[in-house]
Amino acid sequence: MKRIFIDGSSGTTGLRIHQRLEGRKDIELVQLPEELKKNQAAKREMLNDGCDVAVLCLPDEAAIEAVAMVENPAVTVLDASTAHRTDSRFVYGFPELGEKFRSGIQSSRRVANPGCHASGFIALVYPLVEAGLIAPDTPLVCHSLTGYSGGGKKMIAQYEAPERDRLLDAPRQYGLNQSHKHLREMAAVTGLTTAPIFCPIVGDFYSGMEVTVALFARDLKGTESDVREAYARKYTGPVVTYRPDAEEGGFLSAGALSDRDGMEISVHGNSERLLLTARFDNLGKGASGAAVQNLNLILGAEETTGLTL
């Protein structure tokens, strides 16, 4: 039975991963006593001798420090922070992108869990670059609408406070300086030579995410049908699926997959302008659900164990 250590289990992502795993019979969850959680020597011992897989749900600097502590070559690290998503020592944890990703997750000792916004963008853009339907230097614009749980405990408290700022009543765009932390992986994993213009928006709903990439048909080296076919070939489930009929009476809800771990890919627009859309839960395929899926692959378990699809 494999021993799993979640470092940072009190945060939003870590807590949800712990909740998903605590009832499983095929693994053992191990943890440090409360009084030793900030003891570096105890943490080093746990990371090297106390676990088989370390799941890091930490701020970037702390994740870098934790990885540096791991000297045992038999220990696998699954890092949910931003720190190692473009690090060549780590496999990017999005198995649906192709066999090299899936087999890499299964065999590597270092796996980086994707970012939430980035997951939607990469799911939409990677197949098009891979198939030669868009050039790596194609200028792209991406909007991403997310529930407020993506901001962690502090933002959740702000939105759920009995008396709160009236500005929270309406959607709020952020990342205005165009230096959002997900941009590096969005470009690196897709193979783009230029990062997109990225417009993340947080709304007054707990969870759910809708990522949209706008694309002029003139920038396509093919047709709208080619785009749809690329997605239909790539995303056959069970976690990520292409859905040709996603519209809901002319609307598309960002909360449609809240509390679920799947992702739906769809194409909208017309012969001149396309809207490519990925819908999922920012806490599901965008965070803890993706981590559990990756952990299953690392352990050799059924990929969808513990997922809600």
N, C-alpha and C positions, 0 to 999 in steps of 0.2 A: 504494500500500500504506500503510495507516494505522499510525502509530507509537504504541505503547502503553507508557506509563510506569507501573510499579507502585511507588508510594511506600510503603514498609513491607513489602517482599517477604520479610522474614525471619520475620515473625510467622506464626501458624498459618493464618489466612485468606489473607494475601498470598502465602505460600509455595505453598499449594494452587492459587491462581489462576495463579501463574507456571507451575507444573507442568502445568496444564491447557492453557496457551496456548503453551508453548515449542515444540511440534511443529507449530504451524499455519503454513501457507504464505501465508495471506491477510493476515497482520499482521506487523509487526516489533516485537519487544520491545526497548525501549531502557532503559538504566540508567546511573546515575552510577558512575564509578569508586569503588572502596571508600574511597579517601582523600578523596573529595569528598562523601560521603553526608551529612555533617553541616555542609557548607558552604552557608550560606543563599543566597549569591549564585549558586552553581552550581545549586542547587535551583530558584531563581527562573527562571534561564535555561532549565532543562529544562522547567519547567511552562509556559513561554510560547512557547519557540521550538524545543524539542527533541521535542515529542510532539503528537499529535492528540487523544489521550484519556489523562487522568491518572486512575488507579485508586488511591484513597487507602485504605490499610489501616493507619491510624494511631490513636493515642489521640485523644479528642475535641479537646483543646486544640491538638494538632499539626495535626489536620485543619482546624480553623478558621483557623489560621495559613497553611496551604497554600492554601486556597481564596482567602484574601485576597491571596495572591501572584499569582494568575492574572488577568492583565489582557488577554490576547489573547482576543478574542471568538470566535475559531474553535476554541479548545480546549474540549473537553467534560470535565467532572469527574464521575466515578462514585465516590461516597463511601461506604465500607463502615463508617464509624464511626457512633456515635449522634448526632453533632453536628447534622446537618442534616435529620433525618427528619421534623421538623415545621416546617421552614423553608419559607416560601411561595415562595422562589426555587428550590426543588428539587422535582422530580417524584418521587413515591414509586414505587420500582421493583418493583411487583408487577403485571405486565401482565394477569394473569388476572382482576383485579378489574373490568376493563371497558375500553372503547375509549379513554376519556380518559386512563387510565393508560398503555395501550400506545402510543398516538399521542404522548403526552407524553414517554415515554422515547425514542421515535424522533426527536423533533424538539428536545428540550430540550438545553441545554448543561450542565445541572446535574441529576444523578440521585442519589437517596439509596437505597442498598441496604438492604432491610429487616433488622430484628433477627430472631434465630432464634425465640425464644419468640413474639415479636410476629407473625411470619409465620403461625403456626398459629392464633393467636387471631383475627387479622384475616380470614384465609381463612374462618373459621367464622362470624364475627359480621357482617362487612360485607354479605353477601348478604341477611341477615335484616333488617337496618336498611334497606337499599336497597329491599327488597320490602314494607316496612311490616309485617313479621311480628312484630317487636319494636319497642317504643318506644325512642328514644334514652336515656331515663332509666331503662331496665330495669336493676335491680341484678344483676350477674353475678359468678359465682365461676369462676376458671380455675385448673386444676392443669396443670403442665407437667413432664414427666419427660425429662431429657436425659442423654446420655453425658458423661463427664468432659472430653472434648476441647473442649467449649464453654467451658471455663475457661482455655483457652490453654496456653502452654508451662509455666507454673508449676504449674497444676493437673495437667496430664498427668504432669509429673515426680513430683508427690506420689503419684498413683495407681499409677505404674509403678515406684516405688522398690522395691528388693529387700526392704528393711525399712520398713514404713510403719505409720502410726497405725491401730490396729484399728478406729477409728471410720469409716474409709473403707470397711470391709467391708459396710456397710449403706447404703441410700439416705439422703441428707441433704437436708432442706428448708432453703432459704435465702431471702433477700429478706424476712426476718421483720418488718422495720419498714414494710413496704408502701410502699416508695419506690423500687422497682426501676426502672432506667433505661429499660426498655421500656414502662412504663405510659403515658408521654405519647403515644407513637405508637399504642399500642393503642386509646386513646380518640379521638385526633385523626383517625386514618384511617378508623375505623369510624363516626365521627359520634356516638359516645356522649357524653353530657353528664357522666357519672360514670365514672371509671376502675373497672375490676373489682377485686375482691379477688383477688390473684394469688399463687399458691403454686408457685414453681419448686422442683424437686427434682432433685438430681444423683445418678446411680447409678454403680455399679462396672461400667460398660461403656464402650467407647471412643466410639462414635458412634451416633446415633439419637435421635429425639425423638417424644414423644407428648403433644399438647396437647389437653386436654379442658375444655369449657365445659359447666357444668351449667345446665339450664333447666327451670323448672316450666312445665308445659303451660298453667297458668292465666295465665302471662305472655305467652303467644302470642296474636297476633291472627290466628289460623288454626289449622291442625291439624298433626300430625306429618307427614302426607302433603305438606302445603304446604312444609314445611321440606325434605323430601327432594327435592321437585320443584324448589325454588329452587337447591339444590346441583347437581342433575342438569343443569339448564339452564346454570348458570354454569361448571361445571367439566367440560369435555368432553375435556381433554387438549390436547396430549400430556404436559404437565408436571404439571398439577394435574387430578386426576380424582375424580369421586364414585364410591365403591364401596359398593354396598348390602349386600354379603355379606362384610364384613371380619373378622368374628369367627373366631378359631382355637380351636374347641372350648370356647367360653365365655371365652377369654382374648383379649388384644390386646397384642401385643409392641411395645415402644417401639423395638426394633431391627430391625423388619421391613424398613425401607427404608434401612438402613445401607449406605453406599457407593453410594447411588443419588441422583439429583437430582430425582426426582419427589415428589409429595405426594398422599396419599390422604385423602379426606374421607369420613366415615361417621357414621351416626346410630344410636344405641342407646337402650335404656330401654323405657318403656312409655307408656300413654296419660296418665299423670300427671307423670312425670319423664323428661326426655330428657338423654342424654349425647351431646354433639356432639364429634367427635374428628378431629384432623388428625395424620397420621403422616408423618414425613419424616426426613431426615438433618440434624442440626444443622450439619454442615459442607457439606451439599449445598444443597438449597433454602433452608436456614437461613443460608447464608453464601456460600461460593465458587461453588457451583452457580448460585445466584441472580445473583451478579455476572457470571458468564460468560453467562448467559441475557440479562441486561440489556445487556452489552457487545455481544452479537450483534445485538440490536435497534438499538443505537446505530450500529453499523457497517453495518446493512442486510444482515447475513448471515442464513443460515438459523437460526431461533431456537434449535434444539436442537443446533447444532454444538458438539461437545466435551462434551455432557452424556451421562450414563449413566442411562437410564430403564428 
